[in-house]
Amino acid sequence: MRLLVSLIASTTLLLAACADGQMGAATAPPATTAAPTDMASAAVLSGPDDVRTVQIRLQQLKFYEGGPSGSWNVATEAAVQEFQRANGLAVGKLDQETLRAMGLGSIVMGNGRLTDVALLRGPRMMDHQATHHPMAGMAPAAGPGPGAHILTGRHLQPDSVRQVQQKLAEGGYYKASVDGVWGPRSQDALVAFQNSRSLSGTGRLTPETISALGIDPDTLQWRSRHGGARGA
């Protein structure tokens, strides 16, 4: 009889222990998930055109698989940080050092934001599989160039603006006066030309765009300072 009582007591304790274990497993807090990528770079660039240029460049370097939407998003932020890690840069907010490593130039505005992001003239491009730093062997632009040698129409001297406008007019893209002043219609014509040639429609005078226009880049003259009069 004592043996039976002892056996029943032992069984009861064992069942209670098992029940406690199951309840503990059922009430255990769920595992935490990693926090989303910090959007530290969301306010760095001045506008959609600059964001789009960065996204296109990250696509070319095979870090970004999204579309060039012109809107900063988590995927773009993650691509920037992956590029920084792959190239030995400080990982965090997009800055001019990161842009230069990507082969891009920019101008710092008074509020600290970056604008006029565009390809540098004659950089030695590389993708993320290369082992040397992307700034190695990068050739400077010929001539003074605006800011970081950015190729944008509004930074051209009037004679060079006329040169570009004339080429766009000959192709039927520019229908305003060839007046040597870069304005919205000149910009729209350049974008239309780029799109027609399967070039990145950024509105920037990249080396590829200048070549497609049939212009010798060494003949282009740049303003020494950012800005200029508005025109067509």
Buried (B, 14 or more C-beta within 10 A) or exposed (E): EEEEEEEEEEEEEEEEEEEEEEEEEEEEEEEEEEEEBEEEBBEBBBEEBBBBBBBBBBBBBEBBEBEBEBEBBEBBBBBBBBBBEBBEBEEEBBBBEBBBBBBBBBBBEEEEBBBBBBBBBBBBBBEBEBEEEBBEEBEEBEBEBBBBBBBBBBBBBBEBBBBBBBBBBEBEBBEBEBBBBBBEBBBBBBBBBBEEEEBBBBBBBBBBBBEBBEBEBEEBBBBEEBEBEEBB
